[in-house]
């Protein structure tokens, strides 16, 4: 499983959080780790789904999302 941070625009209320939670809960290979206004962190099975598909799932729920890989410890290795 890989971790992905999604920056989400247009979220203003609890309904927004519920809509995104529901959209991600329906997809095998995706696990929502955290969700707050404007940001979600998910774990996903890279054999089952691409990050762009996760972005589309959120966009289809009505919220534009941009994915960026979460810190995977690479900074610690560089020290």
C-alpha positions in Angstrom: 0.0 0.0 0.0 1.2 3.5 -0.9 0.1 6.7 0.8 -1.2 9.7 -1.0 -2.1 13.2 0.1 -5.0 14.9 -1.8 -5.5 18.6 -1.7 -9.3 19.2 -2.2 -11.0 22.4 -3.1 -14.7 23.4 -2.6 -15.2 21.7 0.8 -17.2 23.9 3.2 -19.2 21.6 5.5 -19.9 18.2 7.0 -21.8 17.2 4.0 -18.7 17.7 1.9 -16.7 15.4 4.2 -19.4 12.8 4.0 -19.6 12.9 0.2 -15.8 12.4 -0.1 -15.8 9.7 2.5 -18.6 7.9 0.7 -16.9 8.2 -2.7 -13.6 6.7 -1.4 -15.3 4.0 0.7 -16.8 2.4 -2.4 -13.5 1.6 -4.1 -11.6 -1.6 -3.4 -7.9 -1.0 -2.9 -8.4 2.5 -1.3 -8.4 3.2 2.4 -9.1 6.6 3.8 -6.6 7.4 6.5 -7.6 10.9 7.4 -10.0 13.5 6.1 -10.4 17.2 7.0 -11.5 20.3 5.2 -9.3 20.7 2.1 -7.2 17.6 2.6 -7.4 13.8 2.6 -4.8 11.1 3.1 -5.4 7.7 1.6 -3.6 4.4 1.3 -4.0 2.7 -2.0 -3.0 -0.6 -3.6 -0.9 0.5 -6.6 -1.7 -2.8 -8.3 -5.4 -2.0 -8.2 -5.7 1.7 -8.8 -3.8 4.8 -10.0 -3.7 8.1 -8.1 -5.4 9.8 -11.1 -8.4 7.5 -10.6 -8.6 8.5 -6.9 -8.6 12.1 -8.0 -11.4 11.4 -10.4 -13.5 9.7 -7.8 -13.3 12.8 -5.6 -14.0 15.1 -8.6 -17.0 13.0 -9.5 -18.3 13.7 -6.0 -18.1 17.4 -6.8 -14.7 18.4 -5.4 -11.6 19.0 -7.5 -8.6 17.2 -6.0 -4.9 17.2 -6.7 -2.8 14.4 -5.5 0.8 14.5 -4.3 2.8 11.6 -2.8 3.0 11.8 1.0 6.3 11.8 2.8 7.5 8.3 2.6 10.6 8.8 4.8 12.9 9.7 1.9 14.0 12.9 3.7 15.2 10.8 6.6 17.3 8.7 4.4 19.0 11.7 2.8 20.3 12.9 6.2 
